Amino acid sequence: MLRELHEDVQAFYRDCQPTRELIELRNAVQTALLVVHAAALNPESKGCHWVNADD
């Protein structure tokens, strides 16, 4: 879902005059993707990040 949102925002960003809100949205989506990626690489459960050993 985040990847789809990222693609949508990027397409919109390329075709429009950037505004502060659009730049902030683009940055927020990119940050969310990086956080999810980092969490997926973490093999340990810590704090709010819980690793399901069954997956």
mmCIF file as gemmi writes it, N, C-alpha and C atoms, coordinates in Angstrom:
data_model
loop_
_atom_site.group_PDB
_atom_site.id
_atom_site.type_symbol
_atom_site.label_atom_id
_atom_site.label_alt_id
_atom_site.label_comp_id
_atom_site.label_asym_id
_atom_site.label_entity_id
_atom_site.label_seq_id
_atom_site.pdbx_PDB_ins_code
_atom_site.Cartn_x
_atom_site.Cartn_y
_atom_site.Cartn_z
_atom_site.occupancy
_atom_site.B_iso_or_equiv
_atom_site.pdbx_formal_charge
_atom_site.auth_seq_id
_atom_site.auth_asym_id
_atom_site.pdbx_PDB_model_num
ATOM 1 N N . MET Axp A 1 ? 0.828 -1.191 0 1 0 ? 1 A 1
ATOM 2 C CA . MET Axp A 1 ? 0 0 0 1 0 ? 1 A 1
ATOM 3 C C . MET Axp A 1 ? 0.879 1.263 0 1 0 ? 1 A 1
ATOM 4 N N . LEU Axp A 2 ? 1.936 1.23 0.798 1 0 ? 2 A 1
ATOM 5 C CA . LEU Axp A 2 ? 2.837 2.387 0.821 1 0 ? 2 A 1
ATOM 6 C C . LEU Axp A 2 ? 3.541 2.577 -0.523 1 0 ? 2 A 1
ATOM 7 N N . ARG Axp A 3 ? 3.904 1.481 -1.156 1 0 ? 3 A 1
ATOM 8 C CA . ARG Axp A 3 ? 4.557 1.592 -2.469 1 0 ? 3 A 1
ATOM 9 C C . ARG Axp A 3 ? 3.615 2.227 -3.488 1 0 ? 3 A 1
ATOM 10 N N . GLU Axp A 4 ? 2.35 1.84 -3.467 1 0 ? 4 A 1
ATOM 11 C CA . GLU Axp A 4 ? 1.369 2.434 -4.376 1 0 ? 4 A 1
ATOM 12 C C . GLU Axp A 4 ? 1.21 3.923 -4.103 1 0 ? 4 A 1
ATOM 13 N N . LEU Axp A 5 ? 1.122 4.272 -2.83 1 0 ? 5 A 1
ATOM 14 C CA . LEU Axp A 5 ? 1.018 5.683 -2.458 1 0 ? 5 A 1
ATOM 15 C C . LEU Axp A 5 ? 2.255 6.443 -2.92 1 0 ? 5 A 1
ATOM 16 N N . HIS Axp A 6 ? 3.411 5.848 -2.742 1 0 ? 6 A 1
ATOM 17 C CA . HIS Axp A 6 ? 4.665 6.474 -3.174 1 0 ? 6 A 1
ATOM 18 C C . HIS Axp A 6 ? 4.647 6.73 -4.681 1 0 ? 6 A 1
ATOM 19 N N . GLU Axp A 7 ? 4.218 5.742 -5.45 1 0 ? 7 A 1
ATOM 20 C CA . GLU Axp A 7 ? 4.143 5.907 -6.904 1 0 ? 7 A 1
ATOM 21 C C . GLU Axp A 7 ? 3.158 7.005 -7.293 1 0 ? 7 A 1
ATOM 22 N N . ASP Axp A 8 ? 2.01 7.036 -6.622 1 0 ? 8 A 1
ATOM 23 C CA . ASP Axp A 8 ? 1.012 8.073 -6.908 1 0 ? 8 A 1
ATOM 24 C C . ASP Axp A 8 ? 1.544 9.465 -6.604 1 0 ? 8 A 1
ATOM 25 N N . VAL Axp A 9 ? 2.189 9.606 -5.456 1 0 ? 9 A 1
ATOM 26 C CA . VAL Axp A 9 ? 2.723 10.91 -5.058 1 0 ? 9 A 1
ATOM 27 C C . VAL Axp A 9 ? 3.826 11.329 -6.014 1 0 ? 9 A 1
ATOM 28 N N . GLN Axp A 10 ? 4.71 10.392 -6.385 1 0 ? 10 A 1
ATOM 29 C CA . GLN Axp A 10 ? 5.791 10.719 -7.305 1 0 ? 10 A 1
ATOM 30 C C . GLN Axp A 10 ? 5.251 11.174 -8.667 1 0 ? 10 A 1
ATOM 31 N N . ALA Axp A 11 ? 4.244 10.484 -9.177 1 0 ? 11 A 1
ATOM 32 C CA . ALA Axp A 11 ? 3.652 10.859 -10.463 1 0 ? 11 A 1
ATOM 33 C C . ALA Axp A 11 ? 3.031 12.247 -10.371 1 0 ? 11 A 1
ATOM 34 N N . PHE Axp A 12 ? 2.317 12.51 -9.298 1 0 ? 12 A 1
ATOM 35 C CA . PHE Axp A 12 ? 1.701 13.813 -9.095 1 0 ? 12 A 1
ATOM 36 C C . PHE Axp A 12 ? 2.775 14.884 -8.95 1 0 ? 12 A 1
ATOM 37 N N . TYR Axp A 13 ? 3.834 14.565 -8.222 1 0 ? 13 A 1
ATOM 38 C CA . TYR Axp A 13 ? 4.932 15.505 -7.977 1 0 ? 13 A 1
ATOM 39 C C . TYR Axp A 13 ? 5.612 15.907 -9.288 1 0 ? 13 A 1
ATOM 40 N N . ARG Axp A 14 ? 5.785 14.945 -10.205 1 0 ? 14 A 1
ATOM 41 C CA . ARG Axp A 14 ? 6.44 15.23 -11.48 1 0 ? 14 A 1
ATOM 42 C C . ARG Axp A 14 ? 5.601 16.144 -12.365 1 0 ? 14 A 1
ATOM 43 N N . ASP Axp A 15 ? 4.273 16.044 -12.25 1 0 ? 15 A 1
ATOM 44 C CA . ASP Axp A 15 ? 3.377 16.752 -13.154 1 0 ? 15 A 1
ATOM 45 C C . ASP Axp A 15 ? 2.857 18.082 -12.615 1 0 ? 15 A 1
ATOM 46 N N . CYS Axp A 16 ? 3.204 18.445 -11.404 1 0 ? 16 A 1
ATOM 47 C CA . CYS Axp A 16 ? 2.635 19.646 -10.792 1 0 ? 16 A 1
ATOM 48 C C . CYS Axp A 16 ? 3.725 20.568 -10.261 1 0 ? 16 A 1
ATOM 49 N N . GLN Axp A 17 ? 3.304 21.783 -10 1 0 ? 17 A 1
ATOM 50 C CA . GLN Axp A 17 ? 4.169 22.727 -9.318 1 0 ? 17 A 1
ATOM 51 C C . GLN Axp A 17 ? 4.243 22.304 -7.849 1 0 ? 17 A 1
ATOM 52 N N . PRO Axp A 18 ? 5.442 21.996 -7.345 1 0 ? 18 A 1
ATOM 53 C CA . PRO Axp A 18 ? 5.543 21.549 -5.948 1 0 ? 18 A 1
ATOM 54 C C . PRO Axp A 18 ? 5.087 22.627 -4.969 1 0 ? 18 A 1
ATOM 55 N N . THR Axp A 19 ? 4.322 22.208 -4.003 1 0 ? 19 A 1
ATOM 56 C CA . THR Axp A 19 ? 3.933 23.071 -2.89 1 0 ? 19 A 1
ATOM 57 C C . THR Axp A 19 ? 4.564 22.501 -1.627 1 0 ? 19 A 1
ATOM 58 N N . ARG Axp A 20 ? 4.539 23.253 -0.586 1 0 ? 20 A 1
ATOM 59 C CA . ARG Axp A 20 ? 5.09 22.767 0.688 1 0 ? 20 A 1
ATOM 60 C C . ARG Axp A 20 ? 4.373 21.498 1.122 1 0 ? 20 A 1
ATOM 61 N N . GLU Axp A 21 ? 3.055 21.482 0.991 1 0 ? 21 A 1
ATOM 62 C CA . GLU Axp A 21 ? 2.273 20.317 1.413 1 0 ? 21 A 1
ATOM 63 C C . GLU Axp A 21 ? 2.622 19.08 0.601 1 0 ? 21 A 1
ATOM 64 N N . LEU Axp A 22 ? 2.804 19.248 -0.698 1 0 ? 22 A 1
ATOM 65 C CA . LEU Axp A 22 ? 3.145 18.119 -1.563 1 0 ? 22 A 1
ATOM 66 C C . LEU Axp A 22 ? 4.545 17.593 -1.239 1 0 ? 22 A 1
ATOM 67 N N . ILE Axp A 23 ? 5.472 18.488 -1.011 1 0 ? 23 A 1
ATOM 68 C CA . ILE Axp A 23 ? 6.831 18.072 -0.647 1 0 ? 23 A 1
ATOM 69 C C . ILE Axp A 23 ? 6.809 17.344 0.694 1 0 ? 23 A 1
ATOM 70 N N . GLU Axp A 24 ? 6.041 17.844 1.655 1 0 ? 24 A 1
ATOM 71 C CA . GLU Axp A 24 ? 5.938 17.184 2.961 1 0 ? 24 A 1
ATOM 72 C C . GLU Axp A 24 ? 5.296 15.804 2.842 1 0 ? 24 A 1
ATOM 73 N N . LEU Axp A 25 ? 4.286 15.69 1.99 1 0 ? 25 A 1
ATOM 74 C CA . LEU Axp A 25 ? 3.654 14.394 1.773 1 0 ? 25 A 1
ATOM 75 C C . LEU Axp A 25 ? 4.64 13.418 1.155 1 0 ? 25 A 1
ATOM 76 N N . ARG Axp A 26 ? 5.359 13.873 0.137 1 0 ? 26 A 1
ATOM 77 C CA . ARG Axp A 26 ? 6.369 13.021 -0.501 1 0 ? 26 A 1
ATOM 78 C C . ARG Axp A 26 ? 7.412 12.564 0.509 1 0 ? 26 A 1
ATOM 79 N N . ASN Axp A 27 ? 7.883 13.462 1.343 1 0 ? 27 A 1
ATOM 80 C CA . ASN Axp A 27 ? 8.888 13.119 2.354 1 0 ? 27 A 1
ATOM 81 C C . ASN Axp A 27 ? 8.328 12.172 3.404 1 0 ? 27 A 1
ATOM 82 N N . ALA Axp A 28 ? 7.086 12.36 3.803 1 0 ? 28 A 1
ATOM 83 C CA . ALA Axp A 28 ? 6.472 11.484 4.808 1 0 ? 28 A 1
ATOM 84 C C . ALA Axp A 28 ? 6.311 10.066 4.278 1 0 ? 28 A 1
ATOM 85 N N . VAL Axp A 29 ? 5.896 9.939 3.032 1 0 ? 29 A 1
ATOM 86 C CA . VAL Axp A 29 ? 5.744 8.603 2.435 1 0 ? 29 A 1
ATOM 87 C C . VAL Axp A 29 ? 7.106 7.936 2.311 1 0 ? 29 A 1
ATOM 88 N N . GLN Axp A 30 ? 8.113 8.676 1.877 1 0 ? 30 A 1
ATOM 89 C CA . GLN Axp A 30 ? 9.461 8.11 1.764 1 0 ? 30 A 1
ATOM 90 C C . GLN Axp A 30 ? 9.983 7.671 3.127 1 0 ? 30 A 1
ATOM 91 N N . THR Axp A 31 ? 9.757 8.47 4.159 1 0 ? 31 A 1
ATOM 92 C CA . THR Axp A 31 ? 10.177 8.116 5.508 1 0 ? 31 A 1
ATOM 93 C C . THR Axp A 31 ? 9.467 6.86 5.996 1 0 ? 31 A 1
ATOM 94 N N . ALA Axp A 32 ? 8.176 6.755 5.735 1 0 ? 32 A 1
ATOM 95 C CA . ALA Axp A 32 ? 7.424 5.562 6.13 1 0 ? 32 A 1
ATOM 96 C C . ALA Axp A 32 ? 7.976 4.318 5.451 1 0 ? 32 A 1
ATOM 97 N N . LEU Axp A 33 ? 8.306 4.417 4.169 1 0 ? 33 A 1
ATOM 98 C CA . LEU Axp A 33 ? 8.886 3.283 3.455 1 0 ? 33 A 1
ATOM 99 C C . LEU Axp A 33 ? 10.226 2.87 4.062 1 0 ? 33 A 1
ATOM 100 N N . LEU Axp A 34 ? 11.037 3.833 4.432 1 0 ? 34 A 1
ATOM 101 C CA . LEU Axp A 34 ? 12.331 3.527 5.043 1 0 ? 34 A 1
ATOM 102 C C . LEU Axp A 34 ? 12.175 2.877 6.416 1 0 ? 34 A 1
ATOM 103 N N . VAL Axp A 35 ? 11.223 3.347 7.205 1 0 ? 35 A 1
ATOM 104 C CA . VAL Axp A 35 ? 10.98 2.758 8.525 1 0 ? 35 A 1
ATOM 105 C C . VAL Axp A 35 ? 10.5 1.318 8.391 1 0 ? 35 A 1
ATOM 106 N N . VAL Axp A 36 ? 9.576 1.076 7.479 1 0 ? 36 A 1
ATOM 107 C CA . VAL Axp A 36 ? 9.075 -0.276 7.255 1 0 ? 36 A 1
ATOM 108 C C . VAL Axp A 36 ? 10.198 -1.189 6.772 1 0 ? 36 A 1
ATOM 109 N N . HIS Axp A 37 ? 11.015 -0.693 5.868 1 0 ? 37 A 1
ATOM 110 C CA . HIS Axp A 37 ? 12.133 -1.483 5.352 1 0 ? 37 A 1
ATOM 111 C C . HIS Axp A 37 ? 13.107 -1.835 6.48 1 0 ? 37 A 1
ATOM 112 N N . ALA Axp A 38 ? 13.471 -0.862 7.286 1 0 ? 38 A 1
ATOM 113 C CA . ALA Axp A 38 ? 14.397 -1.099 8.401 1 0 ? 38 A 1
ATOM 114 C C . ALA Axp A 38 ? 13.81 -2.088 9.405 1 0 ? 38 A 1
ATOM 115 N N . ALA Axp A 39 ? 12.523 -1.958 9.699 1 0 ? 39 A 1
ATOM 116 C CA . ALA Axp A 39 ? 11.872 -2.877 10.636 1 0 ? 39 A 1
ATOM 117 C C . ALA Axp A 39 ? 11.859 -4.301 10.079 1 0 ? 39 A 1
ATOM 118 N N . ALA Axp A 40 ? 11.669 -4.433 8.78 1 0 ? 40 A 1
ATOM 119 C CA . ALA Axp A 40 ? 11.643 -5.76 8.161 1 0 ? 40 A 1
ATOM 120 C C . ALA Axp A 40 ? 13.022 -6.422 8.215 1 0 ? 40 A 1
ATOM 121 N N . LEU Axp A 41 ? 14.079 -5.635 8.212 1 0 ? 41 A 1
ATOM 122 C CA . LEU Axp A 41 ? 15.438 -6.18 8.274 1 0 ? 41 A 1
ATOM 123 C C . LEU Axp A 41 ? 15.867 -6.546 9.688 1 0 ? 41 A 1
ATOM 124 N N . ASN Axp A 42 ? 15.142 -6.065 10.694 1 0 ? 42 A 1
ATOM 125 C CA . ASN Axp A 42 ? 15.511 -6.296 12.087 1 0 ? 42 A 1
ATOM 126 C C . ASN Axp A 42 ? 15.016 -7.666 12.547 1 0 ? 42 A 1
ATOM 127 N N . PRO Axp A 43 ? 15.922 -8.584 12.895 1 0 ? 43 A 1
ATOM 128 C CA . PRO Axp A 43 ? 15.504 -9.923 13.308 1 0 ? 43 A 1
ATOM 129 C C . PRO Axp A 43 ? 15.06 -10.017 14.768 1 0 ? 43 A 1
ATOM 130 N N . GLU Axp A 44 ? 15.216 -8.953 15.558 1 0 ? 44 A 1
ATOM 131 C CA . GLU Axp A 44 ? 14.886 -8.995 16.983 1 0 ? 44 A 1
ATOM 132 C C . GLU Axp A 44 ? 13.627 -8.196 17.294 1 0 ? 44 A 1
ATOM 133 N N . SER Axp A 45 ? 12.887 -8.679 18.289 1 0 ? 45 A 1
ATOM 134 C CA . SER Axp A 45 ? 11.731 -7.925 18.784 1 0 ? 45 A 1
ATOM 135 C C . SER Axp A 45 ? 12.218 -6.941 19.838 1 0 ? 45 A 1
ATOM 136 N N . LYS Axp A 46 ? 11.899 -5.655 19.636 1 0 ? 46 A 1
ATOM 137 C CA . LYS Axp A 46 ? 12.275 -4.623 20.603 1 0 ? 46 A 1
ATOM 138 C C . LYS Axp A 46 ? 11.168 -3.595 20.653 1 0 ? 46 A 1
ATOM 139 N N . GLY Axp A 47 ? 10.762 -3.218 21.832 1 0 ? 47 A 1
ATOM 140 C CA . GLY Axp A 47 ? 9.747 -2.181 21.972 1 0 ? 47 A 1
ATOM 141 C C . GLY Axp A 47 ? 8.478 -2.52 21.222 1 0 ? 47 A 1
ATOM 142 N N . CYS Axp A 48 ? 8.073 -1.654 20.326 1 0 ? 48 A 1
ATOM 143 C CA . CYS Axp A 48 ? 6.843 -1.85 19.558 1 0 ? 48 A 1
ATOM 144 C C . CYS Axp A 48 ? 7.041 -2.75 18.347 1 0 ? 48 A 1
ATOM 145 N N . HIS Axp A 49 ? 8.271 -3.09 18.04 1 0 ? 49 A 1
ATOM 146 C CA . HIS Axp A 49 ? 8.547 -3.957 16.889 1 0 ? 49 A 1
ATOM 147 C C . HIS Axp A 49 ? 8.59 -5.402 17.355 1 0 ? 49 A 1
ATOM 148 N N . TRP Axp A 50 ? 7.601 -6.15 16.94 1 0 ? 50 A 1
ATOM 149 C CA . TRP Axp A 50 ? 7.512 -7.555 17.319 1 0 ? 50 A 1
ATOM 150 C C . TRP Axp A 50 ? 7.706 -8.404 16.086 1 0 ? 50 A 1
ATOM 151 N N . VAL Axp A 51 ? 8.608 -9.353 16.166 1 0 ? 51 A 1
ATOM 152 C CA . VAL Axp A 51 ? 8.902 -10.242 15.052 1 0 ? 51 A 1
ATOM 153 C C . VAL Axp A 51 ? 8.122 -11.521 15.243 1 0 ? 51 A 1
ATOM 154 N N . ASN Axp A 52 ? 7.301 -11.87 14.248 1 0 ? 52 A 1
ATOM 155 C CA . ASN Axp A 52 ? 6.535 -13.106 14.287 1 0 ? 52 A 1
ATOM 156 C C . ASN Axp A 52 ? 7.412 -14.224 13.756 1 0 ? 52 A 1
ATOM 157 N N . ALA Axp A 53 ? 7.824 -15.136 14.612 1 0 ? 53 A 1
ATOM 158 C CA . ALA Axp A 53 ? 8.732 -16.218 14.229 1 0 ? 53 A 1
ATOM 159 C C . ALA Axp A 53 ? 8.051 -17.217 13.289 1 0 ? 53 A 1
ATOM 160 N N . ASP Axp A 54 ? 6.732 -17.194 13.195 1 0 ? 54 A 1
ATOM 161 C CA . ASP Axp A 54 ? 6.005 -18.142 12.347 1 0 ? 54 A 1
ATOM 162 C C . ASP Axp A 54 ? 6.001 -17.722 10.891 1 0 ? 54 A 1
ATOM 163 N N . ASP Axp A 55 ? 6.346 -16.473 10.572 1 0 ? 55 A 1
ATOM 164 C CA . ASP Axp A 55 ? 6.314 -15.986 9.175 1 0 ? 55 A 1
ATOM 165 C C . ASP Axp A 55 ? 7.556 -16.343 8.433 1 0 ? 55 A 1
